Each structure stands twice: as C-alpha cells, then as structure tokens.
Amino acid sequence: MVNKKRLNKTTFLSFLITFVILFSFNNTSTDIQIPIAPEKQSLETILERGKLIAVTDLNSTSYFVYRGEPRGYQFDLLHSFAEHLGVELEIHVNSDPEETIKELNAGTYDLIAKRVVITNQRRDMVAFSEPMLQTRLMLVQRKPENWRKLRTWDEVEKKLIRNPLDLEGKTVYIQNNSAYAERLANLQEETGVKINVVSVNDLSTEDLITMVARNEIEFTISDEQTASVNAKYYNDIDTKTPLGFSQNIGWAMKRGDKDLMYAVNTWWAEFSKTSYASLLYDRYFNNPLGLRADQREFHSRKGGRISSYDEVIKKHSKSINWDWRLLASLIYQESKFQHEIVSHKGAFGIMQMMPSTAEELGIDSTSTAYEQIAAGVHYIKWLEKQMPLEISDPAERQKFVLAAYNAGLAHVFDARRLAAKNNKDPNIWDGNVDFYLRNKSKPEYYRDEVVQYGYCYGEESYRFVNDILSRFNHYKAAIQN
C-alpha cells in the first residue's frame, strides 16, 4: 500500500528542488557553464571514416603519376602511414601554402604532407610532427650561356653568385606565402642588402625553377632537395648557393590534435629506421624517378600524359559518359597498358577480355590495342545497359559496371539479391552490395536460396573496384582533364 504522507513530502521536495533550479537559472544565467561536447580529435575521425585525407604538392618528388601509377616521396610516406592506421588514403593537391593551412584548420584535410619548413611563424598556425627531413634554402640561378665552352669550372664559378651579399639589387621570384619570403626578409635585415622580391600566385617552386632554366626569370629559391633533383633535369641551372642554415621539415596538423600527432610521431620513429625509408629517400632524391629525358612524356608534371593511348581513351570514353581518366584507370588495372599480355585465366590484350567475350565483340589476340579498347568500351556500354534503372546515381552505376566487368553480371546480380534479402540497399555499392559480393566465396552466402550462380571469389572483384577508383582519384589530382 502506498504511503500518502510520504508521497506528498516527496512531491513537495521535488517541486522545491525544481523551483530552486529554475530560480538559479533566471538569476545567475551568466555564471552557468553549459557543458559542450569536446571536439573530436582528427585521429578518431580518420579511424571512423576509414580514410586519411592529406594534401601535398604535385611535383617531381612529392607526388606525381608516372606511367599510370601514383608515386612520390610524400605519397609513399602517406601510403605507409595510412597502412599503419589501417585506413585508405585520399590525396589532394594544393600549391598555395596559406590556403592549405586554412583548409587544414577548417577540417578539409587531416594533415599537410609537404616539404613544410618548420618556422616559429607557422607554429602559431599549425602543429608540426617531429622533423622528417632537414633542408637548406638554396639560390637557383642560371649558369652563364657559354658555360660549356669555358675552359675551367673556376671560370664558370666567377660568373655565378656564391655570396648572398651579391644579390644586392637583384630580383628574386618566390612562391607567395612561402617560408622563402620570411628567409629573404631576415637576410635583408641581417645584411642590409636590398633585394627585389616578387611573390607570385598559382606557380609552384618547380614552376619557378623551370622559368629560371628557360631564362624567363633570373633567380628563385628552393629547398635543397627540390633544387638538387631539378638540377639533374635542367643542366643549365645552378643550385649550389645556400641562403641560410639547415631547417627542419615535417608534417603539419591542426593545433591540439594530440592523438594524431602521437600516431604520426610513433609511426615515424619506427619507420625512419627501416631500410625501406632509406630506399625511398634514395629513389626520389639521389636517383630521382621519372626525370630522365626519355621519361618526360608519361610524367604527370613533365608531359601530362598517362599512356600512349590517351587520345583513343578520351575518344571512346565519351560514348559511355565516363571521365577518360576512369577508363584509363580500368585499363591500367587490367594490363598496365600492355597490349600483348595473356593472364593465367586466358584473358588477353590491353582490356584483358576473355576469348568468348572477345569473339562476340569481333576481336581476338591479333587485334590492335585500339581495336581492343573500342571493343572493351562497347562491352562496358552493354554492361551499363543491363544495370537496373533503380541504380540511378551515375557514380554508383560505374561501381556496379566495374564489378561486373571483373566478376560478371550474374554474380553482381546475386550480390544485389543477397543485399535486398538482408535489408541492405541493392542499389548502393559501398557497405551494401560490395559486402555480399566479396563474401560470395563462403558457403553460407553462395548456397543461399536467392543465389542463382553459386560460388564467386568476390574479394578480387571488390579490390578491383576499389583499386580502380583509388587510382582514378590520383589521376584526377595529378592529370588535367
């Protein structure tokens, strides 16, 4: 039985407490601190989304595409770090230092992975990892026009600037908002030398080095590694004059991102001791990849091409409304643009078509690469027409078509039926249909009553789609449309 007196006392006490709380809010509201949920650390966000988003420079060492494959010192470091975290990697390109920092702090990127010189001025805007490299700022100048005809190197030396004091009255072009401006300002303050400094937008350090090599400008400044690599490419430039002491280079993160900072620093402490780390440094700085004259054409910065077949790929991609770089990524995945290879399954040619499919399309192993590309695109068009109209988003349809190109339509349709049966969306690839295709090698899935075509090693097709789309994103970042 309920005790009414006790109930009344309890009710009155509850009313009194409520009144006191409301009165307190009305009279002391300016003193009350309403708790705010703490902002997520970047590392937590990265792990939840399953992707690391970084920004870097498009140049001959940091990040580029060479013969269809994304490469570069910063790319390889980022790829290793992403693997360490167990996440995918998404790279953006932005050559403007100030804009890059703004975008970082706005949350567009998780980190900046460039040759960012660590300065006190920049420490006020971002947090830096432990140093990953050391560099000096070097003057980039053109050798005298007749330097090859001079009898000795000493005669060449006499015509070059070796003392920064000799920059008096000279014009030096630098990238806008770069650390080079700060260094030149300090140099002028320290020495009293007056230098005409011209800051330019929309040009990278390597663009300015190229302008020196072409005799379009007289001087620029570069970090030592970039200068040294480009000196191997441009024989007529000199990069031997330092303009200061060694400086540290590291990755940049938002201030306060302690978890991400810890993750980067602990990974780097171990990675930097490995032989692979030494191999990467040698590959890109001591024996720079992709800079020899015979490699220019298929280097994203030097020639801007992916393959010998770019023009025919561009032509045929229009008939399926694909970005030509997506079709190029598919072809690279299949054959690396090699026309005469045959797989262990019997697929042949640049599009790696099975003989039965190729016969229906009127080609065989003796057909030219151009004929095979045309036939492969015709097959893609047919696959696209078979996809249900319910898959209405063009990007989603492309994922389904790519999966069908590898696994066959029948297995993709089986995966859609499995998704629908298990209350997943049969018209969405990621996290829905892809799960069932990659698990179609397991008896509990391929023996399900809705499955009509049995076993499929879907993991291969799942990776096929992911690899093509990942490479496509690199192509978009590095190759102009």
N, C-alpha and C positions, 0 to 999 in steps of 0.2 A: 504494500500500500504506500502511496506517495505521501510524504510529509509536507503539508501545505505551507506550514510556517517556514520550513527550510527552503521551499521553493520561492516563497515571497522574498526572503532575505537574499537569496541568490539572484533573483531578478533585479532587486533594488541595487545590489552590488554591481551587477553588470551595467545597469543604467548609469550608475555613478562613475564607473571607470570610463564608459563611452563619453559621458559629458566632459570629464576632465581632459580626455584626449582631444576632443573637438575644440574645447576652450583653449587648450595649449596651442593647437594649430592656428587658431584665429588670432592669438595674441603674440606668438613668437615664431611666426612662419619664416621670418628672415633668418632665424638661427637654426632652423631644422635642416639637416643634411640628408636629402633623399638619396639612398644608395643607388649608384649607377653601375650596371654590369660592366666589368672591365673589358676593354677592347681585346679581341683575340690576338694572340701572338701569331706572327706570319707563319711560323713552322706548323702550328696547329691547323691553320687554314690550308697550307700546302698539302699536309697529310690527308685532310678531309676531302679535298678536291682531287687528290691523286695526281697532281701536276705541279711542277716547279715552273714559274714564269719568270724568265730572265731577259734582260736587254743587253745587247752588246753592239760592237761596231762591225760593219761589213767592210773588211779589208783583206789584205793578203796573208794575214797571220791569225787574226782573232776568229773570223767566221767567214766562210765562203762556200760556194758549191763548185766542186771540180769533177768533171766527167760524170755528172749526175749525182754525186754523193756529197752531203754536207760534211764539211771538215773545218779545222781551225783549232788553234790552241785553246781559246776560251770555250769553243764548242765542246772539245773533248774533255776539258775540265768539268764543264757543266754536266755533260753526259755522265761522267763518273760520279759526280756528286748526286745527281738525280737517282742513279742506280743505288748508291749508298742509302738514300732515303726510301727507296722502293717506290718511286713515283715516275711519271712520264715527264718529258721536258718540252717546254714550249719557248721558242726564242723569238724575240722581237729585235728589230734593228732601229736604232735612233742615234744619229751622229751629233746631236746638239746636247752638250753637257748639262746646261741649265735646265732644258726641257726634260731631260732624262731624270734629273733629280726631282723635279716637280712631279713627274709621273710616278716615280718611286714612292714618294711621300703621299701621293693620292691613292696608292694601292693598285695602280695599273700593273706594276712589276713587283716581284718579291725581292729581287736583288739586281744590282748593276754589276755585270761581269765584263769589265773593260780593263784596259791599262790605265786605271784611275790613279793618278798620283795623289798620295795622302798628304794633305796640307791642313794647317790649323783652320783656315777659312772654310774648307769643306767639312771639317769635323763639326762645325756649327750647324751643318745642314743634314748630315748623314752619319751613320756609324760605319766604321771600317773593320774588316776582318784583320787577322794577323797578316803581315806582309807576305805576298806570294812571289813577288819579284822585286828586284831593285833596278833602277834605271837612272840615267842622267839625261838631261835635256841637251840635245846636240843641234848645232847650226847646220842647216842643209843649204849648200851653195853649189853653183855650177863650176866645174873645172874650166880653165881657160880654153877657148875654142881650139887652139892648136896644141893642146897638151900632149897629144900622142907624138908630135913632131919635135918636142923639146928633148934635148939630149939627156938630161938627168931629171930625176924626181925632185931634186932641190930647186930646179928652175920652175917646176910646177908649184912647189910649196911657196915660193916667193910671191906668187900671184893669188894665193888663197888667204883668207882671213883665218888666222890662228889665235889672235888675241882679241877677246871681246871688245877691248877699247877701240879697235879699228872699225867697229860698227857705227862709230860717230857719223851721224847724218845719213845713214843707210836706211832703206825701207825694208821692214821685215813683215811678211804676211803670216798671220796666225789664225787658227780656228777661233771663232767667237766664243766667249765664256770658258775658255780652256785655262788650264793651270799655267800655260805658257805666258799669258798676259801678266799674271802675278810675278812670274820669274823675271820677265823683261822690266817690269816696273821696279823690282828690287835691284836689278842690275844697274839701271839708270840712277837709282838712289845711291847705291854703293860707290859708283864710279864717276858720277857726274856726266856720263856720256848721254847725248841726246839721240835717241833712236826713233825713227818714224814708224810707229807700229800700226798696222792696218788689220783690223779684225774683220773676218768675213763670215757670213752665214752660208749654210747649205753646202759647205765644202769640208771634206774630211782632211785630216793631216796628210793622208796618202794622195788626195787630190792636189793639195798644195805642193807636195814633193814632185808629182808629175808635172806641174806647171813650172817648177824650177828646172826639171830635166828638159822641158821643151823651150826653155829660155823665155817663158812668158812672165815670170817674176824672178827676182834676183835671189831672195832669201826666204826661208821659212824655218820653223823649229819643230823638232820631233823628239819623241822619246828614243832612247838609244837602240832598242830592239827594232822598232819600226824603221828607223833610219838605216840600220845595218842591212836589214832584209831588202829594202828598196835599192840600196847601193849595189846589191848583187844583180838587180834587174836593170837599173839605169847606170851604165858605165860612166856617164859624163857628170855624175854628181859626186860631191864630196861630203862626208858626214863625220869627219874626224875631230871637229872643234867642239869641246864641251862648253856649256854655258852655266855650269854650276856643279854642286856636289851631288852625290848619289841620293836618290829619293826612293821611298818605298811605294809599292803598288799593291793594292788589294781590292777585294770585292766590297761593294757598298750596300748597306741595308738601312732601313728606317731606324732612327734613334729609338732605343727602347726595345728593339727586337732581340731580347737576350737569348731566347731559345734558339732562334735561327743562327744568331752569332755563335753560340756554343756549338751547334751542329756543324757549321762551316769550319770553325777552328779545330774541332776534334778530328773531323774528316781530313783536313789539310795536314795536320800534324802527322798522321799516318801515311796519307797518300804521297806527300812530298818526299818521303824516304824510299819510295818504291823505284824499281828500275823503269817502270812504265812512265813515271813522272819525268825521269831523265830523258827517256826516248822521245816523249812529246816535245820537250824543250829543244832537243837536237833537231827533230823533224821540222819544226816551224821557224826556228831562229838560226840554227847553224847550217842546216841544209834545207832551206825553205822550199816547201812543197808547192808546186804549181807556178813557179816563177820563170822557168826556162822558156826561151822563145818559142819552142815547139809546143808549149802547153797553154799559150795565151787564149786560144780560141774557145776552149771549154772551161775557162776560169770565169766565175760569175762576175768578177770585178774587171778583169782584163778584156774578156771577149763577150761576156754576157750571154753565152750560149750553153745549152745543156748537152746537146748531142749533134751529130751530123744530120739528124733527121728532123730538126726543129721545124723547118718550113712545112714539110709534109704533115707533121703532127698538128701544127697550127691549122692547116687547111682542113684536115679531116675532123678535128675536134669541134669545129663549128657545126657539123652535121648532127652532133649529139648534144649540142649546147653545153659542152664541158669547157672549163678552163684548160687551155692546152697543156699547162704545167701539171694538171692532174693526170691527163693521158700520158704525158712523159714519165710521170712517176710510176704509173702502171707498167709501162714498157720497161723502165729500168728494173722494176721488181721482177719482171719475168725473165729478162735476158741481159740486162745491163747494156742494152743497145747492140748486142752481138747477134748477127744475122744467121750464123751457121751452126749454132749450138743445138744439141738434142739432149733432152732430160732423160733420166733413168726410166721415166714412165712412157717415153716415146714422144712427148711434146717437142715441137721443133720451131725454130725460127725466132724472129725478133718479138713475136707476140706469144710464143710458146703455145701453139694450138695443137690439140690432139689430131691425129690423122683423120679420124672420122668426121670431126667438125670441119677441118680444113677442106676435106673432099666436098662437103656440102656447099662450101663457100667458093669452090673452084680454084683452090690453090694447093700447092704441095711444097716439099722441101726445096724444089728448084726455083720457086717463085722468088722474085726480088724482095728486098726488105720493104720497098714502097708498096708492092702488091700485098704483102703480108699485113702491113699496117692498115691499108684500105679494107682488107678482109676482116681484120680484127675489130675495126671500128663498126663495120657492118654487123658483126656478131654482137657487139655491145648495144647497138641500136635495137637489135632483135630482143636481147635480154631485157632492155628497158621497157619495151612494149608489152612484155609478159608480166611485168610487175603490176599488182593490183592498183587501181586508181586510189584506193584508200591510203596508200603511201603517197601522200600529196606533197610533202616537203621535198624540194629538189635535192637538197643535201642528203636527206635520208635515202631517197631513191638511188643516189650514187653509191651509198654504202651497200645497199642490197644488191645492186648490179655488180659491184666489185666482188662481193662474196659469191655471187652466182657464177661469175667468170672463173673463180677458182674451184668452188665446190660443186657447181651445177645447180640449176634451178630447183630440181627435185628436193635436194637436201635443204635448201633455203626455205622452201615451202613447208617442209616437215618442221623446221625450227619455228616457223610462224605458227603452225598449228599447236606445237608444244607451248609456245608463249601464251596463246589465247586460252588454252586449257588451264594454265596455271595463273590466270588472272594478270598476265603481263600484256603490254601493248604490242600486238603483232605488226604494227606499222612503225615502230621505233627500233632502231638497231641497238644503240648503246644501252647496256643494262637490261635489255629485254630479249630481243631475238638472238643477239650475239651470244648470250649465255647458253641458250639451248643448242645452237649450232656447235659451239665449242665442246659441249658435253654429250654430243651425239655419238661419241665413241664408247659411252658407258651403257651397259645393258638396260639399266632402269629407264634410260631415255630412248634408245633406239628400238626397244621392244614394246614401247608404249603403244596403245591401240590406235592413237591418232597418227603414228608414224607409218608412212607407206613405203619408204625406200631404204629402211634399215640403217646399218652402220655407216658412219662417216667420221673420218678423223678431222673434226671441225676446228680443232686448235690451230691447225695450219691455216685454215681459211680466216679464222679470227685474226691471227697475226698478219696475214696477207693484207687484210683491210687496214689494220692499224698502221702497218709499216708504210703503205702507200699514202695514207692521209698524213702521217707524220712527215714524210719526205715532201709531200705536196706543200705543207706549211713552210718548210725550209725553202722550197723553190719560190714560193710567194714572197718570202722575206728577202731573198738574195737575187732573184731574177726578175727584171721588169717584164710586165705583161706584153 
